[in-house]
Amino acid sequence: ADCPGTGTCTVMMDADKSVTATFTQMYSLTVTKDGLGTGTVTSTPTGIDCGATCSASYSMGTSITLTAIPMAGSVLSGWSDAGCPGTGTCMVTMDRDKGITATFTAFVTLSGTATYTRYPVGDKGINYAAPSEKPIRGAVVELQDLSGTVLATGHTTATGGYSFSAVPVNSTVRVVVKAAMGSPTSPHVKVVDNTRNRALYAVHLDVVTK
């Protein structure tokens, strides 16, 4: 009771006395941030605020909870520790020196306008000298990776516009605009030829790297 805390211990010898010094094994926890995104990692109990402080020491057996806080335009994509699956908090028990990497992924917004080129038809046929761009309204728009897996879906606006948020930086994707009537999963499209059998059709598919 005469020596609280972990500083020096001063003992007044006015009787026989016994003093025990207890030593605790300390281990270091180091957090590293990776990826093109940005964010901070904090710990409970306190010690890590990375940001600026990315390493701290804890006594053996201490359970540490790491929390990642992505900045705007980023998301936590995972932890390096096999005991921390997913993108939630990471629980670490200090039984040795440990290092954990938090990977942040940056995202951008991909937007554009879906249009088609219209050539007027007169008595002399198609007038290729007077093309005009028209918006594709209400069409299904898919964001796909290069294998064709659909990452997100949407619809064009009244002006043909579309937008996809949270597209990973440096990823290569396709934007596919579908002229679909009825169910988007089983579209049925009817094309009516009013050009006296002189119609020309073309489909264009964009591959975009963001």
Long-range contacts (C-beta under 8 A, 24 or more apart in sequence): 24-59, 24-60, 25-59, 25-60, 26-57, 26-58, 26-59, 26-60, 27-57, 27-58, 27-59, 27-60, 27-94, 27-95, 27-96, 27-97, 27-98, 28-55, 28-56, 28-57, 28-97, 28-98, 29-55, 29-56, 29-57, 29-58, 29-64, 29-92, 29-94, 29-97, 29-98, 29-99, 29-100, 30-54, 30-55, 30-97, 30-98, 30-99, 30-100, 31-55, 31-66, 31-99, 31-100, 31-101, 31-102, 32-80, 32-99, 32-100, 32-101, 32-102, 33-101, 33-102, 33-103, 33-104, 34-101, 34-102, 34-103, 34-104, 35-77, 35-103, 35-104, 35-105, 35-106, 36-104, 36-105, 36-106, 36-169, 36-170, 37-70, 37-71, 37-73, 37-74, 37-75, 37-77, 37-103, 37-104, 37-105, 37-106, 37-107, 37-169, 38-70, 38-71, 38-73, 38-74, 38-104, 38-106, 39-68, 39-69, 39-70, 39-71, 39-74, 39-76, 39-102, 39-104, 40-68, 40-69, 40-71, 41-66, 41-67, 41-68, 41-69, 41-102, 42-66, 42-67, 42-69, 43-67, 58-94, 59-94, 60-94, 60-95, 61-93, 61-94, 61-95, 62-93, 62-94, 63-91, 63-92, 63-93, 63-94, 64-91, 64-92, 64-93, 64-94, 65-89, 65-90, 65-91, 65-92, 66-90, 66-91, 66-92, 66-100, 66-102, 68-102, 68-104, 70-104, 71-104, 73-106, 73-107, 73-108, 74-104, 74-105, 74-106, 74-107, 75-104, 75-105, 75-107, 75-166, 76-102, 76-103, 76-104, 76-105, 77-103, 77-104, 77-105, 78-103, 79-103, 105-168, 105-169, 106-168, 106-169, 107-165, 107-166, 107-167, 107-168, 107-169, 108-167, 108-169, 108-210, 109-163, 109-164, 109-165, 109-166, 109-167, 110-143, 110-163, 110-164, 110-167, 110-173, 110-175, 110-208, 110-210, 111-161, 111-162, 111-163, 111-164, 112-161, 112-162, 112-175, 112-206, 113-159, 113-160, 113-161, 113-162, 114-139, 114-141, 114-156, 114-160, 114-161, 114-162, 114-177, 115-160, 121-194, 121-195, 121-196, 121-198, 125-195, 125-196, 125-198, 126-195, 126-198, 126-200, 134-160, 135-159, 135-160, 135-161, 136-160, 136-177, 136-179, 139-177, 139-178, 139-179, 139-180, 140-177, 140-178, 140-180, 140-184, 140-187, 141-175, 141-176, 141-177, 141-178, 142-174, 142-175, 142-176, 142-178, 143-167, 143-173, 143-174, 143-175, 143-176, 144-173, 144-174, 144-175, 144-176, 145-171, 145-172, 145-173, 145-174, 146-172, 146-173, 146-174, 146-207, 148-174, 153-184, 167-210, 168-210, 169-210, 170-209, 170-210, 171-209, 171-210, 172-207, 172-208, 172-209, 172-210, 173-207, 173-208, 173-209, 173-210, 174-205, 174-206, 174-207, 174-208, 175-206, 175-208, 176-205
